Amino acid sequence: MATEGIVIVGGGLAGATAAKTLRAEGFAGSVTVLAAEPHPPYLRPPLSKDYLLGTSGEEALPVAPEDWYGANDVDLRLGSRAVAMDPAARAVTLDDGSELHYASLLLATGAQPRSVPLPGSGLEGVSTFRTVEDSRRVRRALAGGGRNVVMVGSGWIGMELAAAASIYGNTVTLMGLEEVPLAAAIGPDLGGFFRSLHEAHGVRFLLPASAAEITGSSGRVTGVRTSTGELLPADLVVIAVGVVPEVGLAEAAGLGIRNGILTDASLRTGTQGVFAAGDAANALHPFTGEHHRSEHWSNALNGGKVAARSMLGLEARLDVIPYSYTDQYDVSMEYSGFSSLVSGPPVIRGSLQDKQFVAFWQREGRVVAGMNVNWPRSAKPQKAIKALIASRAGVSPGLLMDSSVPLEELPA
Ligand SMILES: Cc1cc2nc3c(=O)[nH]c(=O)nc-3n(C[C@H](O)[C@H](O)[C@H](O)COP(=O)(O)OP(=O)(O)OC[C@H]3O[C@@H](n4cnc5c(N)ncnc54)[C@H](O)[C@@H]3O)c2cc1C
């Protein structure tokens, strides 16, 4: 039994990055990663994009080469779930009944797809989407084309899956509660841009609409009945209606929970020796002075690094500007900033019609978020956007939309 050292609960990007950072910082004590899934930590973004489309393979997924853990004396326990924690005893109980003691504990338990209590959701051909198994199963269903596919959910994952389904030659209907897809993330104007992109590829939108029932025959899905009574034929239904942070362990142990595990900017929870990172953490962000829970790759990556340094007693704060990206058809998009600070529609540089633009969102004259679509990488749009946000400098909409002023020359 380990009596000291670091235990990481969760073998996703945040947990694995923390383990890598601990060793990179020279930590020589024991590091144990408890990973409920049967695979070494892997990246999820390809699951709904290139991996789903078959344009990248298994090699694109691992966070670290499989032999990295053994070579670096990290005890990676696959298929091992922590079922309880006792902060007073600094102990974690595993699903095999054994106990691990820790000096520091990182909760990097991620998130789970939100479930909807729909009649028929247990039928074969109905899926949520989070794991590599989900991606493989959905790819098998989509790859031959010619199927009726219904996506329930108009957020990023639903839209990426709709793109893949359509590229494979399936008939796709996407339904969701919003009037415009992605409106909650990027507002109606740019949500409308993505909607038009999909419609040009034949995707049908039913918005706003909710599913009332999934119909089936002999245990297999045959359709989705909407709340207005329309019956959509379906060979595959994917429910992608968001995620909920996995906070069960922390909650049962009495840690502070509010839309995730509450932490300070150094990813310390209010409980001695316990840290949280990634999708599960709701961390204080120094830029806004508010708690911010991000469900994005860069937050898990940076959070894993910060948590590791914090556990070692080093000065570390998660103060990077949140970043995310998506690829759909011929559109490659990156976004940085704080959607919670946005007030009003974006200012556009470039052309939505040409599918090449930068959108800036402002609040009181300052840029608080920005998104570049198919913008030349040589212009380093994300670097410029992040510098603008970080500077808190006032900048006029006219200057933001003036393509003759290079992005890097905008006030910062
Ligand atoms: C399909 C898909 C596409 C995405 N695309 C993008 C994208 O394009 N851009 C972007 O920025 N972000 C994207 N994301 C989001 C990004 O992948 C997540 O933010 C990131 O995976 C979060 O990492 P994490 O380590 O916090 O959590 P997770 O990846 O969820 O890992 C947590 C792990 O902990 C395990 N676990 C939970 N509880 C326990 C326990 N008690 N004991 C042991 N193990 C436990 C879970 O099984 C899981 O394996 C995507 C996500 C998905 C699902």
PDBQT file of the ligand as one rigid body, heavy atoms in Angstrom, charges set to zero:
ROOT
HETATM    1  C1  LIG A 501     -16.287  13.596 -29.074  1.00  0.00    +0.000 C 
HETATM    2  C2  LIG A 501     -15.593  14.743 -28.433  1.00  0.00    +0.000 A 
HETATM    3  C3  LIG A 501     -15.008  15.728 -29.223  1.00  0.00    +0.000 A 
HETATM    4  C4  LIG A 501     -14.372  16.804 -28.643  1.00  0.00    +0.000 A 
HETATM    5  N1  LIG A 501     -13.821  17.750 -29.454  1.00  0.00    +0.000 NA
HETATM    6  C5  LIG A 501     -13.198  18.800 -28.906  1.00  0.00    +0.000 A 
HETATM    7  C6  LIG A 501     -12.614  19.797 -29.734  1.00  0.00    +0.000 A 
HETATM    8  O1  LIG A 501     -12.689  19.745 -30.946  1.00  0.00    +0.000 OA
HETATM    9  N2  LIG A 501     -11.980  20.834 -29.149  1.00  0.00    +0.000 N 
HETATM   10  C7  LIG A 501     -11.873  20.943 -27.799  1.00  0.00    +0.000 A 
HETATM   11  O2  LIG A 501     -11.282  21.905 -27.317  1.00  0.00    +0.000 OA
HETATM   12  N3  LIG A 501     -12.418  20.003 -26.979  1.00  0.00    +0.000 NA
HETATM   13  C8  LIG A 501     -13.076  18.946 -27.498  1.00  0.00    +0.000 A 
HETATM   14  N4  LIG A 501     -13.646  17.997 -26.689  1.00  0.00    +0.000 N 
HETATM   15  C9  LIG A 501     -13.571  18.150 -25.235  1.00  0.00    +0.000 C 
HETATM   16  C10 LIG A 501     -12.294  17.542 -24.652  1.00  0.00    +0.000 C 
HETATM   17  O3  LIG A 501     -12.051  16.296 -25.214  1.00  0.00    +0.000 OA
HETATM   18  C11 LIG A 501     -12.459  17.432 -23.140  1.00  0.00    +0.000 C 
HETATM   19  O4  LIG A 501     -12.524  18.740 -22.632  1.00  0.00    +0.000 OA
HETATM   20  C12 LIG A 501     -11.335  16.662 -22.482  1.00  0.00    +0.000 C 
HETATM   21  O5  LIG A 501     -11.362  15.326 -22.890  1.00  0.00    +0.000 OA
HETATM   22  C13 LIG A 501     -11.450  16.706 -20.966  1.00  0.00    +0.000 C 
HETATM   23  O6  LIG A 501     -10.428  15.954 -20.418  1.00  0.00    +0.000 OA
HETATM   24  P1  LIG A 501     -10.511  15.438 -18.925  1.00  0.00    +0.000 P 
HETATM   25  O7  LIG A 501      -9.242  14.684 -18.673  1.00  0.00    +0.000 OA
HETATM   26  O8  LIG A 501     -10.895  16.519 -18.014  1.00  0.00    +0.000 OA
HETATM   27  O9  LIG A 501     -11.761  14.423 -18.892  1.00  0.00    +0.000 OA
HETATM   28  P2  LIG A 501     -12.077  13.101 -19.680  1.00  0.00    +0.000 P 
HETATM   29  O10 LIG A 501     -11.490  13.114 -21.024  1.00  0.00    +0.000 OA
HETATM   30  O11 LIG A 501     -13.548  12.899 -19.555  1.00  0.00    +0.000 OA
HETATM   31  O12 LIG A 501     -11.342  11.968 -18.835  1.00  0.00    +0.000 OA
HETATM   32  C14 LIG A 501     -11.743  11.639 -17.542  1.00  0.00    +0.000 C 
HETATM   33  C15 LIG A 501     -11.497  10.159 -17.349  1.00  0.00    +0.000 C 
HETATM   34  O13 LIG A 501     -11.669   9.853 -15.973  1.00  0.00    +0.000 OA
HETATM   35  C16 LIG A 501     -12.322   8.619 -15.869  1.00  0.00    +0.000 C 
HETATM   36  N5  LIG A 501     -12.957   8.564 -14.542  1.00  0.00    +0.000 N 
HETATM   37  C17 LIG A 501     -14.057   9.248 -14.132  1.00  0.00    +0.000 A 
HETATM   38  N6  LIG A 501     -14.332   8.928 -12.853  1.00  0.00    +0.000 NA
HETATM   39  C18 LIG A 501     -13.395   8.049 -12.454  1.00  0.00    +0.000 A 
HETATM   40  C19 LIG A 501     -13.155   7.347 -11.241  1.00  0.00    +0.000 A 
HETATM   41  N7  LIG A 501     -13.956   7.524 -10.185  1.00  0.00    +0.000 N 
HETATM   42  N8  LIG A 501     -12.096   6.494 -11.185  1.00  0.00    +0.000 NA
HETATM   43  C20 LIG A 501     -11.288   6.333 -12.252  1.00  0.00    +0.000 A 
HETATM   44  N9  LIG A 501     -11.475   6.966 -13.430  1.00  0.00    +0.000 NA
HETATM   45  C21 LIG A 501     -12.518   7.816 -13.518  1.00  0.00    +0.000 A 
HETATM   46  C22 LIG A 501     -13.294   8.631 -17.019  1.00  0.00    +0.000 C 
HETATM   47  O14 LIG A 501     -13.693   7.325 -17.345  1.00  0.00    +0.000 OA
HETATM   48  C23 LIG A 501     -12.448   9.270 -18.112  1.00  0.00    +0.000 C 
HETATM   49  O15 LIG A 501     -11.727   8.303 -18.815  1.00  0.00    +0.000 OA
HETATM   50  C24 LIG A 501     -14.309  16.903 -27.238  1.00  0.00    +0.000 A 
HETATM   51  C25 LIG A 501     -14.904  15.918 -26.439  1.00  0.00    +0.000 A 
HETATM   52  C26 LIG A 501     -15.547  14.861 -27.019  1.00  0.00    +0.000 A 
HETATM   53  C27 LIG A 501     -16.207  13.807 -26.168  1.00  0.00    +0.000 C 
ENDROOT
TORSDOF 0
